[in-house]
Amino acid sequence: MGKVEKIEQDVKALSPEELAEFRAWFLEYDWTAWDRQIERDVQNGRLDDLAEKALRDHAAGKTTRL
């Protein structure tokens, strides 16, 4: 059995309270990982093209106010 399958079994065995606690922990963990990835992408210039396109579109009046 692989790690993922073991984790799946363990999660299925949690009580509702434990599942809620795990879910809250995992959401925070996942959000933190996502934030770190975005920070790395920004530092490495991977989002520069998207930002430039967004600024061009806004300057050209192709955006709408939120």
MDAnalysis code that builds the backbone (N, CA, C; Angstrom):
import MDAnalysis as mda
import numpy as np

u = mda.Universe.empty(198, n_residues=66, atom_resindex=np.repeat(np.arange(66), 3), trajectory=True)
u.add_TopologyAttr("name", ["N", "CA", "C"] * 66)
u.add_TopologyAttr("resid", np.arange(1, 67))
u.add_TopologyAttr("resname", ["MET", "GLY", "LYS", "VAL", "GLU", "LYS", "ILE", "GLU", "GLN", "ASP", "VAL", "LYS", "ALA", "LEU", "SER", "PRO", "GLU", "GLU", "LEU", "ALA", "GLU", "PHE", "ARG", "ALA", "TRP", "PHE", "LEU", "GLU", "TYR", "ASP", "TRP", "THR", "ALA", "TRP", "ASP", "ARG", "GLN", "ILE", "GLU", "ARG", "ASP", "VAL", "GLN", "ASN", "GLY", "ARG", "LEU", "ASP", "ASP", "LEU", "ALA", "GLU", "LYS", "ALA", "LEU", "ARG", "ASP", "HIS", "ALA", "ALA", "GLY", "LYS", "THR", "THR", "ARG", "LEU"])
u.atoms.positions = np.array([
    [0.844, -1.174, 0.000],
    [0.000, 0.000, 0.000],
    [0.892, 1.241, 0.000],
    [0.551, 2.184, -0.861],
    [1.317, 3.419, -0.943],
    [0.948, 4.399, 0.162],
    [1.715, 5.471, 0.240],
    [1.481, 6.481, 1.277],
    [0.099, 7.112, 1.157],
    [-0.297, 7.434, -0.084],
    [-1.585, 8.105, -0.277],
    [-2.728, 7.193, 0.153],
    [-2.648, 5.938, -0.228],
    [-3.700, 5.004, 0.165],
    [-3.784, 4.873, 1.689],
    [-2.637, 4.851, 2.344],
    [-2.597, 4.771, 3.816],
    [-3.247, 6.018, 4.429],
    [-2.913, 7.169, 3.882],
    [-3.500, 8.418, 4.388],
    [-5.009, 8.405, 4.180],
    [-5.450, 7.942, 3.007],
    [-6.887, 7.872, 2.733],
    [-7.590, 7.004, 3.770],
    [-7.025, 5.855, 4.068],
    [-7.620, 4.965, 5.078],
    [-7.664, 5.633, 6.446],
    [-6.559, 6.287, 6.796],
    [-6.498, 6.958, 8.100],
    [-7.536, 8.072, 8.194],
    [-7.700, 8.837, 7.124],
    [-8.674, 9.935, 7.128],
    [-10.086, 9.376, 7.248],
    [-10.363, 8.305, 6.529],
    [-11.695, 7.695, 6.601],
    [-12.012, 7.185, 8.004],
    [-10.999, 6.864, 8.774],
    [-11.193, 6.334, 10.125],
    [-11.357, 7.425, 11.180],
    [-11.193, 8.680, 10.817],
    [-11.303, 9.767, 11.787],
    [-12.744, 9.965, 12.232],
    [-12.897, 10.388, 13.462],
    [-14.219, 10.785, 13.960],
    [-14.586, 12.121, 13.304],
    [-15.847, 12.518, 13.346],
    [-16.222, 13.820, 12.773],
    [-15.418, 14.982, 13.362],
    [-15.152, 14.927, 14.660],
    [-14.376, 15.999, 15.295],
    [-12.928, 15.992, 14.806],
    [-12.358, 14.804, 14.710],
    [-10.985, 14.690, 14.217],
    [-10.895, 15.119, 12.757],
    [-11.914, 14.766, 11.977],
    [-11.925, 15.166, 10.573],
    [-11.986, 16.687, 10.442],
    [-12.784, 17.318, 11.259],
    [-12.860, 18.783, 11.241],
    [-11.518, 19.396, 11.607],
    [-10.856, 18.841, 12.608],
    [-9.543, 19.337, 13.012],
    [-8.515, 19.127, 11.891],
    [-8.550, 17.948, 11.275],
    [-7.635, 17.662, 10.174],
    [-7.892, 18.591, 8.991],
    [-9.154, 18.788, 8.674],
    [-9.518, 19.654, 7.548],
    [-8.989, 21.070, 7.770],
    [-9.161, 21.604, 8.976],
    [-8.665, 22.948, 9.283],
    [-7.146, 22.995, 9.158],
    [-6.476, 21.974, 9.689],
    [-5.015, 21.928, 9.576],
    [-4.590, 21.853, 8.121],
    [-5.233, 20.990, 7.337],
    [-4.814, 20.810, 5.953],
    [-5.065, 22.057, 5.118],
    [-6.174, 22.727, 5.347],
    [-6.434, 23.973, 4.608],
    [-5.335, 24.994, 4.868],
    [-4.966, 25.163, 6.134],
    [-3.889, 26.102, 6.474],
    [-2.575, 25.671, 5.830],
    [-2.271, 24.393, 5.896],
    [-1.058, 23.841, 5.290],
    [-1.045, 24.092, 3.780],
    [-2.159, 23.817, 3.131],
    [-2.257, 23.979, 1.681],
    [-2.157, 25.444, 1.275],
    [-2.842, 26.319, 2.013],
    [-2.774, 27.756, 1.719],
    [-1.349, 28.284, 1.865],
    [-0.657, 27.826, 2.897],
    [0.725, 28.254, 3.119],
    [1.630, 27.782, 1.982],
    [1.444, 26.548, 1.561],
    [2.239, 26.020, 0.430],
    [1.946, 26.819, -0.830],
    [0.679, 27.142, -1.069],
    [0.291, 27.923, -2.250],
    [0.917, 29.324, -2.197],
    [0.872, 29.948, -1.032],
    [1.481, 31.270, -0.874],
    [2.978, 31.231, -1.183],
    [3.668, 30.212, -0.679],
    [5.105, 30.090, -0.953],
    [5.370, 29.903, -2.442],
    [4.521, 29.125, -3.116],
    [4.694, 28.908, -4.552],
    [4.495, 30.207, -5.327],
    [3.481, 30.968, -4.977],
    [3.250, 32.244, -5.651],
    [4.419, 33.190, -5.405],
    [4.920, 33.234, -4.175],
    [6.073, 34.094, -3.877],
    [7.276, 33.697, -4.731],
    [7.525, 32.395, -4.880],
    [8.639, 31.936, -5.725],
    [8.410, 32.326, -7.186],
    [7.168, 32.168, -7.642],
    [6.852, 32.517, -9.026],
    [7.058, 34.011, -9.280],
    [6.654, 34.836, -8.330],
    [6.844, 36.282, -8.471],
    [8.335, 36.609, -8.492],
    [9.094, 36.042, -7.558],
    [10.530, 36.311, -7.494],
    [11.249, 35.870, -8.769],
    [10.776, 34.791, -9.384],
    [11.411, 34.272, -10.595],
    [10.844, 34.882, -11.871],
    [9.916, 35.842, -11.728],
    [9.379, 36.538, -12.899],
    [8.354, 35.755, -13.696],
    [7.846, 34.657, -13.144],
    [6.897, 33.823, -13.888],
    [5.538, 34.482, -14.087],
    [5.239, 35.514, -13.313],
    [3.946, 36.184, -13.441],
    [4.055, 37.530, -14.151],
    [5.256, 37.901, -14.554],
    [5.462, 39.200, -15.184],
    [4.629, 39.377, -16.450],
    [4.599, 38.369, -17.308],
    [3.831, 38.480, -18.552],
    [2.345, 38.675, -18.272],
    [1.825, 37.948, -17.292],
    [0.413, 38.097, -16.946],
    [0.124, 39.492, -16.388],
    [1.017, 39.985, -15.552],
    [0.829, 41.321, -14.977],
    [0.881, 42.388, -16.072],
    [1.825, 42.263, -16.978],
    [1.932, 43.237, -18.068],
    [0.696, 43.217, -18.957],
    [0.185, 42.019, -19.253],
    [-1.023, 41.914, -20.070],
    [-2.207, 42.547, -19.353],
    [-2.330, 42.295, -18.052],
    [-3.428, 42.878, -17.284],
    [-3.349, 44.400, -17.293],
    [-2.147, 44.949, -17.139],
    [-1.984, 46.404, -17.160],
    [-2.302, 46.976, -18.539],
    [-1.877, 46.278, -19.605],
    [-2.206, 46.729, -20.969],
    [-3.712, 46.701, -21.197],
    [-4.354, 45.622, -20.788],
    [-5.806, 45.507, -20.955],
    [-6.528, 46.611, -20.187],
    [-6.050, 46.910, -18.982],
    [-6.681, 47.966, -18.203],
    [-6.490, 49.329, -18.874],
    [-5.286, 49.583, -19.336],
    [-5.014, 50.858, -20.018],
    [-5.846, 50.992, -21.290],
    [-6.163, 49.872, -21.929],
    [-6.938, 49.894, -23.168],
    [-8.448, 49.900, -22.894],
    [-8.834, 49.957, -21.622],
    [-10.250, 50.005, -21.274],
    [-10.958, 48.651, -21.388],
    [-10.205, 47.580, -21.337],
    [-10.786, 46.238, -21.471],
    [-11.146, 45.605, -20.131],
    [-11.143, 46.397, -19.076],
    [-11.460, 45.857, -17.753],
    [-12.736, 46.495, -17.232],
    [-13.325, 45.855, -16.262],
    [-14.520, 46.422, -15.636],
    [-14.252, 46.589, -14.144],
    [-14.912, 47.558, -13.583],
    [-14.762, 47.840, -12.152],
    [-15.475, 46.755, -11.346],
    [-14.839, 46.336, -10.272],
    [-15.438, 45.306, -9.409],
    [-16.451, 45.890, -8.472],
])
